[in-house]
Amino acid sequence: MIPSVPKFPLAHGIDVALDWLTHNFSWLTQALSHAISAVIDAIVAGLLFVPPWLLIIIVAAVGWRVAGRRVGIFTALGLLFLWNLRLWQPTVETFTLVLISTLIAVAIGLPLGIAAALNKRTSRIVMPVLDFMQTMPAFVYLIPAIPFFGLGAVSASVATVIFSTPPTIRLTALGIRQVPGDLIEAADAFGSSRKQKLFKVQLPMAVPTIMAGINQTIMLALSMVVIAAMIGAGGLGGEVWEAIQRLEPGKGFESGIAIVILAMILDRITQRIGRDSKVASAH
Amino acid sequence: MAKIKVEKLTKIFGPHPEQGLRMLDEGKSNADIRETGQAVGIADVSFEVEEGEFLVVMGLSGSGKSTLIRCLNRLNEPTRGHIFIDGDDITRLDRQALLKLRQTKISMVFQHFALFPHRTVVDNAAYGLEVQGLDADERRRRANEALELVGLDGWADSYPGQLSGGMQQRVGLARALAVEPDILLMDEAFSALDPLIRRDMQHEMMQLQQRVKKTIVFITHDLDEALQVGDRIVLMKDGRVVQIGTPEEILNNPANAYVERFVENVDMSRVLTAQSVLQRARVVAFPNDGPRTVLRKMADENYASLLVVNRDYTLVGSISAEVASKAVKDGVEHIESLVEETPSVTPSESLMNVIGILADWRWLLPVVDENNKVLGVVTRAGVLTALAENNDTSDSEAERSDAA
């Protein structure tokens, strides 16, 4: 009784489109891939060149200055523990991946967030795309990333960027939109141009919210590291992935806990940057 | 030429303002227009502000006063009508010229201060100068001058969040004054302050105005405040002007029942002056009058005392019936030596102060000009009658409108 409706060729369509894109643009993405990969390797090499104890002191000092003594001590102990577990190199690799991904995410997310806040039409286009980016299971991105960027850290960081940019965009837009109306009016009343209003009033006022968005982006990027390890990103995620394949629960937890510690350090430090701004303390 | 001239200014909010304009011209009410999704902000408002004048626009919330003041610097874009500043129609300015106008000629003070919390006090005060593109030294110098003007020197490097409400509004005022504008727009500038601070600020604002001589358009919903600070008052209701006049004109000749109802709650003794209860001194005594003459003058007019003046009517003092009749018995020739020292007031003295003086002074209270020349007298009965009359009209008005 049920008429046989032919299956809508969604998968086929996407494959054809991606094939076409790969065929025509892989020269560009491959070149990009080499460049990013070189940057990542250089940073990792640089961080590994510094003796771990010195790096731990530096990071802990930064934590102390930005977020207070407790965070400073926690940072030092956490990193010493990671070193002791012989996980120093994967930690540095993961940190670098998160750093690069976050920088790219912010570079894309901040201008997009500003545009979405100031322009209703942009907002109407961007917001559904963000929903799509955030709800699509993250490792689906990995599949097409490989033909474009090859196996390894670059594909992983591209997938990570796609997955982790939305909070920066959303919270930048939110931060700008929630600047009180009377401050906007005051800026206008004194003859500010749009640019002056943005840089002298809207962005400075939005800093705490934007920092919360960047903090979320960092956390999401970290949560991608295990998934990214499936395409050879290495790092702490690689250790976890290895433990899964060899059924070594102890090793798996070791690396898992290392990720948690790294996440807490990054979270505590970046959270404080936004909270300490003048705007936040005035509220 | 008027500094600001507003001509048939109309502002309709909503997606189809031209529809609202058409209905307005057909004489439809605000409520009818609101049903179509448009809202009348202000309708056909015209008035002029002279250079250096302190003009108060007064009305209840929803009367259109905030819309009006925002049309003057085009934070609200007028739907129809013209605004001339120094003769130039600012409704025709393009965006660049409009920004220039806002930067240099008109500045604004806001009800809730609208200070930038991420900037220090001095950087707030310098905001307008920064927008103009002045260099940092010049900005800081002029911002500090403005802060000094409002009594906030020494607070330059604090943040607004660390200041009390009254001080925050001084920063708002300094920010507006720092650009040295011709025109100050003050939108309920003191309404968010508590009553005592508010009175201080009103007072200081008036003193400041003596020094800086700006043209000020001041919005308020508080009639006492309007009467206190305004040279003239524009009274608004439902987006329309109900009456324009000096405080005295509005109080003594309310244009209609609406204004009258507004006025009825005013404490008349603060508003009325000695001038308004001044009576002619029907008879006076001279220093070389004899006591009998004086007594006869009193008897003629049924006074219990007389003012004693020189021939040019400058005040000498007073003499009471008691003293005069004693002088007759004692055989005193001239009353000169018996004159009592007498308090006096000027015509602009408020009735409240007059009442204070009359509490201790039983006789006629002379009203004198700056040369001590007697213009007339104020009596206790006269003051009470004036206050009673003003209360009467408001009471009967209230009854009338209650009945209606």
Chai-1 contact restraints between the chains, C-beta under 6 A:
chainA,res_idxA,chainB,res_idxB,connection_type,confidence,min_distance_angstrom,max_distance_angstrom,comment,restraint_id
A,D182,B,F110,contact,1.0,0.0,6.0,A-B,restraint_1
A,D182,B,H112,contact,1.0,0.0,6.0,A-B,restraint_2
A,D182,B,A114,contact,1.0,0.0,6.0,A-B,restraint_3
A,L183,B,A114,contact,1.0,0.0,6.0,A-B,restraint_4
A,A186,B,A114,contact,1.0,0.0,6.0,A-B,restraint_5
A,D188,B,L75,contact,1.0,0.0,6.0,A-B,restraint_6
A,A189,B,M108,contact,1.0,0.0,6.0,A-B,restraint_7
A,F190,B,Y127,contact,1.0,0.0,6.0,A-B,restraint_8
A,F190,B,G128,contact,1.0,0.0,6.0,A-B,restraint_9
A,F190,B,V131,contact,1.0,0.0,6.0,A-B,restraint_10
A,G191,B,L99,contact,1.0,0.0,6.0,A-B,restraint_11
A,G191,B,R102,contact,1.0,0.0,6.0,A-B,restraint_12
A,G191,B,Q103,contact,1.0,0.0,6.0,A-B,restraint_13
A,G191,B,V131,contact,1.0,0.0,6.0,A-B,restraint_14
A,S192,B,V131,contact,1.0,0.0,6.0,A-B,restraint_15
A,Q196,B,V131,contact,1.0,0.0,6.0,A-B,restraint_16
A,P204,B,H118,contact,1.0,0.0,6.0,A-B,restraint_17
A,K278,B,H118,contact,1.0,0.0,6.0,A-B,restraint_18
A,V279,B,P117,contact,1.0,0.0,6.0,A-B,restraint_19
A,V279,B,H118,contact,1.0,0.0,6.0,A-B,restraint_20
A,A282,B,P117,contact,1.0,0.0,6.0,A-B,restraint_21
A,A282,B,G161,contact,1.0,0.0,6.0,A-B,restraint_22
